[in-house]
Amino acid sequence: MSEWWSYRPSDFLMFAPRTYWRLFELLNQAAWPLALLFMAAGLVLLVAAARGVARGMAAAPLLLRGGALWLALAWVHAGWAFVLQRYAPVNWAAVPMAAGFAWQAMAWLLLAAAGARALAVPPGAVQLPAPLHRRRVGGVLLMAAALLLHPLLAWASGRPPEQAELFGLAPDPTAIASLGLLLWCGPLRHALLALALWAVPVAWCLVSAATLWTLGSAQALVPAAALGLAAWLLRRGRAARRQIPADAAGL
Protein backbone atom coordinates (compact mmCIF):
# COMPACT_ATOMS: atom_id res chain seq x y z
CA MET A 1 0.00 0.00 0.00
CA SER A 2 1.38 3.40 -0.97
CA GLU A 3 2.26 5.81 1.80
CA TRP A 4 -0.27 8.62 2.32
CA TRP A 5 2.33 11.31 1.68
CA SER A 6 2.83 10.02 -1.85
CA TYR A 7 -0.62 11.28 -2.85
CA ARG A 8 -1.03 14.54 -4.72
CA PRO A 9 -4.06 16.89 -4.38
CA SER A 10 -5.27 15.82 -7.83
CA ASP A 11 -5.55 12.24 -6.55
CA PHE A 12 -8.48 13.28 -4.36
CA LEU A 13 -10.51 14.76 -7.23
CA MET A 14 -13.18 12.48 -8.64
CA PHE A 15 -13.41 14.22 -12.00
CA ALA A 16 -11.19 15.36 -14.84
CA PRO A 17 -10.94 18.96 -16.09
CA ARG A 18 -12.96 18.08 -19.19
CA THR A 19 -15.76 16.72 -17.01
CA TYR A 20 -15.76 19.82 -14.81
CA TRP A 21 -16.07 22.29 -17.66
CA ARG A 22 -18.67 20.14 -19.37
CA LEU A 23 -20.91 20.68 -16.33
CA PHE A 24 -21.21 24.36 -17.19
CA GLU A 25 -22.11 23.58 -20.79
CA LEU A 26 -24.93 21.32 -19.64
CA LEU A 27 -26.01 23.93 -17.11
CA ASN A 28 -26.17 26.71 -19.70
CA GLN A 29 -28.18 24.55 -22.08
CA ALA A 30 -30.73 23.68 -19.40
CA ALA A 31 -31.04 27.15 -17.87
CA TRP A 32 -31.22 29.24 -21.04
CA PRO A 33 -32.69 31.89 -21.32
CA LEU A 34 -32.80 32.40 -17.54
CA ALA A 35 -29.21 33.63 -17.71
CA LEU A 36 -30.40 36.62 -19.75
CA LEU A 37 -32.79 37.64 -16.96
CA PHE A 38 -30.03 37.46 -14.35
CA MET A 39 -27.74 39.43 -16.66
CA ALA A 40 -30.33 42.11 -17.43
CA ALA A 41 -31.17 42.65 -13.75
CA GLY A 42 -27.46 42.70 -12.93
CA LEU A 43 -26.69 45.34 -15.54
CA VAL A 44 -29.46 47.60 -14.22
CA LEU A 45 -28.08 47.23 -10.69
CA LEU A 46 -24.52 47.78 -11.89
CA VAL A 47 -25.33 51.00 -13.73
CA ALA A 48 -27.33 52.37 -10.80
CA ALA A 49 -24.60 51.45 -8.31
CA ALA A 50 -21.90 53.01 -10.50
CA ARG A 51 -23.89 56.26 -10.75
CA GLY A 52 -24.23 56.43 -6.98
CA VAL A 53 -20.53 55.81 -6.48
CA ALA A 54 -19.66 58.47 -9.06
CA ARG A 55 -21.69 60.97 -7.05
CA GLY A 56 -20.03 59.96 -3.79
CA MET A 57 -23.33 58.83 -2.30
CA ALA A 58 -24.00 56.04 0.19
CA ALA A 59 -26.05 53.01 -0.82
CA ALA A 60 -29.63 53.88 -1.75
CA PRO A 61 -32.23 51.81 0.19
CA LEU A 62 -34.24 50.74 -2.87
CA LEU A 63 -31.11 49.73 -4.75
CA LEU A 64 -29.85 47.83 -1.70
CA ARG A 65 -33.09 45.84 -1.40
CA GLY A 66 -33.14 45.08 -5.12
CA GLY A 67 -29.53 43.94 -5.14
CA ALA A 68 -30.04 41.74 -2.10
CA LEU A 69 -33.09 40.05 -3.65
CA TRP A 70 -31.19 39.61 -6.92
CA LEU A 71 -28.36 37.83 -5.14
CA ALA A 72 -30.69 35.71 -3.02
CA LEU A 73 -32.28 34.35 -6.19
CA ALA A 74 -28.86 33.82 -7.77
CA TRP A 75 -27.56 31.79 -4.82
CA VAL A 76 -30.69 29.64 -4.73
CA HIS A 77 -30.51 28.92 -8.44
CA ALA A 78 -26.76 28.28 -8.52
CA GLY A 79 -27.03 26.00 -5.50
CA TRP A 80 -29.87 23.97 -6.99
CA ALA A 81 -29.12 23.95 -10.72
CA PHE A 82 -25.35 23.56 -10.52
CA VAL A 83 -24.23 22.31 -7.12
CA LEU A 84 -26.99 19.79 -6.39
CA GLN A 85 -28.08 18.71 -9.85
CA ARG A 86 -24.74 18.63 -11.65
CA TYR A 87 -21.81 18.97 -9.26
CA ALA A 88 -23.02 16.55 -6.59
CA PRO A 89 -22.87 13.45 -8.85
CA VAL A 90 -19.11 13.97 -9.36
CA ASN A 91 -18.20 15.47 -5.98
CA TRP A 92 -19.54 14.05 -2.69
CA ALA A 93 -18.78 17.33 -0.89
CA ALA A 94 -21.30 19.23 -3.03
CA VAL A 95 -24.27 18.47 -0.76
CA PRO A 96 -22.94 20.43 2.25
CA MET A 97 -21.85 23.11 -0.20
CA ALA A 98 -25.47 23.43 -1.35
CA ALA A 99 -26.54 23.92 2.27
CA GLY A 100 -24.12 26.84 2.41
CA PHE A 101 -25.71 28.30 -0.70
CA ALA A 102 -29.15 28.10 0.95
CA TRP A 103 -27.71 29.82 4.03
CA GLN A 104 -26.30 32.58 1.85
CA ALA A 105 -29.65 33.12 0.12
CA MET A 106 -31.38 33.50 3.50
CA ALA A 107 -28.75 36.00 4.62
CA TRP A 108 -29.39 38.13 1.53
CA LEU A 109 -33.13 37.95 2.19
CA LEU A 110 -32.50 39.23 5.72
CA LEU A 111 -30.52 42.14 4.30
CA ALA A 112 -33.32 42.88 1.83
CA ALA A 113 -35.83 42.92 4.68
CA ALA A 114 -33.66 45.15 6.86
CA GLY A 115 -32.85 47.58 4.06
CA ALA A 116 -31.15 50.79 5.13
CA ARG A 117 -31.48 49.86 8.81
CA ALA A 118 -28.66 47.34 8.30
CA LEU A 119 -26.23 49.97 7.01
CA ALA A 120 -23.74 51.72 9.24
CA VAL A 121 -23.53 54.66 6.83
CA PRO A 122 -26.79 56.63 6.50
CA PRO A 123 -28.27 56.35 2.98
CA GLY A 124 -28.82 59.23 0.61
CA ALA A 125 -26.61 62.09 -0.47
CA VAL A 126 -23.77 61.56 1.97
CA GLN A 127 -20.19 62.36 1.11
CA LEU A 128 -18.27 59.28 2.17
CA PRO A 129 -14.75 59.16 3.63
CA ALA A 130 -12.15 58.36 0.98
CA PRO A 131 -11.43 54.77 2.15
CA LEU A 132 -15.13 53.92 2.05
CA HIS A 133 -15.45 55.50 -1.37
CA ARG A 134 -12.56 53.38 -2.67
CA ARG A 135 -14.20 50.33 -1.13
CA ARG A 136 -17.42 51.04 -3.01
CA VAL A 137 -15.56 51.67 -6.27
CA GLY A 138 -13.86 48.31 -5.86
CA GLY A 139 -17.22 46.70 -5.23
CA VAL A 140 -18.62 48.06 -8.48
CA LEU A 141 -15.54 46.82 -10.34
CA LEU A 142 -15.96 43.32 -8.90
CA MET A 143 -19.63 43.26 -9.89
CA ALA A 144 -18.70 44.38 -13.41
CA ALA A 145 -16.03 41.70 -13.63
CA ALA A 146 -18.45 38.99 -12.49
CA LEU A 147 -21.13 40.02 -14.97
CA LEU A 148 -19.13 41.03 -18.03
CA LEU A 149 -15.62 39.58 -17.85
CA HIS A 150 -16.04 36.22 -16.16
CA PRO A 151 -18.04 34.74 -19.07
CA LEU A 152 -15.08 35.54 -21.35
CA LEU A 153 -12.71 33.29 -19.39
CA ALA A 154 -13.91 30.23 -21.31
CA TRP A 155 -12.82 31.82 -24.59
CA ALA A 156 -9.57 33.08 -23.04
CA SER A 157 -8.79 29.56 -21.80
CA GLY A 158 -9.44 27.97 -25.17
CA ARG A 159 -12.75 26.40 -24.19
CA PRO A 160 -15.95 26.70 -26.26
CA PRO A 161 -18.23 29.64 -25.35
CA GLU A 162 -20.96 27.16 -24.42
CA GLN A 163 -18.90 26.45 -21.28
CA ALA A 164 -18.91 30.06 -20.09
CA GLU A 165 -19.64 30.60 -16.39
CA LEU A 166 -22.57 32.98 -16.04
CA PHE A 167 -23.83 34.88 -13.03
CA GLY A 168 -26.80 33.26 -11.33
CA LEU A 169 -25.96 29.91 -12.89
CA ALA A 170 -22.32 29.27 -11.99
CA PRO A 171 -21.02 29.72 -8.43
CA ASP A 172 -17.79 31.63 -9.17
CA PRO A 173 -19.29 34.77 -10.78
CA THR A 174 -22.13 34.65 -8.25
CA ALA A 175 -19.68 34.65 -5.34
CA ILE A 176 -17.54 37.40 -6.88
CA ALA A 177 -20.61 39.57 -7.51
CA SER A 178 -21.60 39.01 -3.88
CA LEU A 179 -18.22 40.26 -2.69
CA GLY A 180 -18.71 43.28 -4.92
CA LEU A 181 -22.15 44.13 -3.61
CA LEU A 182 -21.01 43.72 -0.02
CA LEU A 183 -18.15 46.14 -0.64
CA TRP A 184 -20.56 48.54 -2.34
CA CYS A 185 -22.98 48.42 0.61
CA GLY A 186 -20.34 49.66 3.00
CA PRO A 187 -20.04 48.55 6.64
CA LEU A 188 -23.06 46.81 8.12
CA ARG A 189 -24.48 47.69 11.50
CA HIS A 190 -24.92 44.10 12.71
CA ALA A 191 -21.82 41.93 13.02
CA LEU A 192 -23.71 38.61 12.81
CA LEU A 193 -25.44 39.61 9.59
CA ALA A 194 -22.12 40.77 8.15
CA LEU A 195 -20.52 37.45 9.07
CA ALA A 196 -23.40 35.49 7.51
CA LEU A 197 -23.12 37.46 4.27
CA TRP A 198 -19.34 37.31 3.93
CA ALA A 199 -18.70 33.73 5.04
CA VAL A 200 -20.04 31.74 2.08
CA PRO A 201 -18.63 33.87 -0.79
CA VAL A 202 -15.23 33.88 0.89
CA ALA A 203 -15.35 30.14 1.50
CA TRP A 204 -16.46 29.41 -2.05
CA CYS A 205 -13.68 31.54 -3.56
CA LEU A 206 -11.14 29.61 -1.50
CA VAL A 207 -12.62 26.24 -2.47
CA SER A 208 -12.88 27.21 -6.13
CA ALA A 209 -9.32 28.53 -6.28
CA ALA A 210 -8.05 25.29 -4.73
CA THR A 211 -10.13 23.14 -7.09
CA LEU A 212 -9.06 25.01 -10.22
CA TRP A 213 -5.42 24.98 -9.13
CA THR A 214 -5.64 21.22 -8.61
CA LEU A 215 -7.16 20.89 -12.09
CA GLY A 216 -4.16 22.78 -13.46
CA SER A 217 -6.20 25.78 -14.58
CA ALA A 218 -4.77 29.28 -14.47
CA GLN A 219 -8.34 30.44 -13.81
CA ALA A 220 -7.64 29.65 -10.15
CA LEU A 221 -6.15 33.13 -9.99
CA VAL A 222 -9.55 34.74 -10.61
CA PRO A 223 -11.39 33.85 -7.37
CA ALA A 224 -8.13 34.25 -5.47
CA ALA A 225 -7.60 37.74 -6.91
CA ALA A 226 -11.22 38.74 -6.19
CA LEU A 227 -10.85 37.61 -2.60
CA GLY A 228 -7.51 39.37 -2.27
CA LEU A 229 -8.95 42.64 -3.58
CA ALA A 230 -11.91 42.43 -1.23
CA ALA A 231 -9.62 41.78 1.75
CA TRP A 232 -7.35 44.69 0.81
CA LEU A 233 -10.28 47.09 0.47
CA LEU A 234 -11.71 45.99 3.81
CA ARG A 235 -8.38 46.53 5.50
CA ARG A 236 -7.98 49.96 3.91
CA GLY A 237 -11.48 50.88 5.05
CA ARG A 238 -10.84 50.23 8.73
CA ALA A 239 -9.46 53.71 9.25
CA ALA A 240 -12.72 55.20 8.01
CA ARG A 241 -14.80 53.47 10.67
CA ARG A 242 -14.05 56.27 13.11
CA GLN A 243 -15.91 58.60 10.73
CA ILE A 244 -19.16 56.61 10.75
CA PRO A 245 -21.66 56.11 13.59
CA ALA A 246 -20.10 54.72 16.75
CA ASP A 247 -22.60 51.89 17.05
CA ALA A 248 -21.70 50.51 13.63
CA ALA A 249 -20.44 46.96 13.53
CA GLY A 250 -19.71 44.29 10.99
CA LEU A 251 -17.75 44.51 7.78
Secondary structure as GFF3:
##gff-version 3
##sequence-region A 1 251
A	DSSP	three_ten_helix	4	6	.	.	.	ID=ss1
A	DSSP	three_ten_helix	9	12	.	.	.	ID=ss2
A	DSSP	alpha_helix	17	31	.	.	.	ID=ss3
A	DSSP	alpha_helix	34	54	.	.	.	ID=ss4
A	DSSP	alpha_helix	61	77	.	.	.	ID=ss5
A	DSSP	pi_helix	78	87	.	.	.	ID=ss6
A	DSSP	three_ten_helix	88	90	.	.	.	ID=ss7
A	DSSP	alpha_helix	94	114	.	.	.	ID=ss8
A	DSSP	three_ten_helix	115	118	.	.	.	ID=ss9
A	DSSP	alpha_helix	130	144	.	.	.	ID=ss10
A	DSSP	pi_helix	145	149	.	.	.	ID=ss11
A	DSSP	three_ten_helix	150	152	.	.	.	ID=ss12
A	DSSP	alpha_helix	153	156	.	.	.	ID=ss13
A	DSSP	three_ten_helix	161	163	.	.	.	ID=ss14
A	DSSP	alpha_helix	171	185	.	.	.	ID=ss15
A	DSSP	alpha_helix	191	214	.	.	.	ID=ss16
A	DSSP	three_ten_helix	218	220	.	.	.	ID=ss17
A	DSSP	alpha_helix	221	237	.	.	.	ID=ss18
A	DSSP	three_ten_helix	238	243	.	.	.	ID=ss19
###
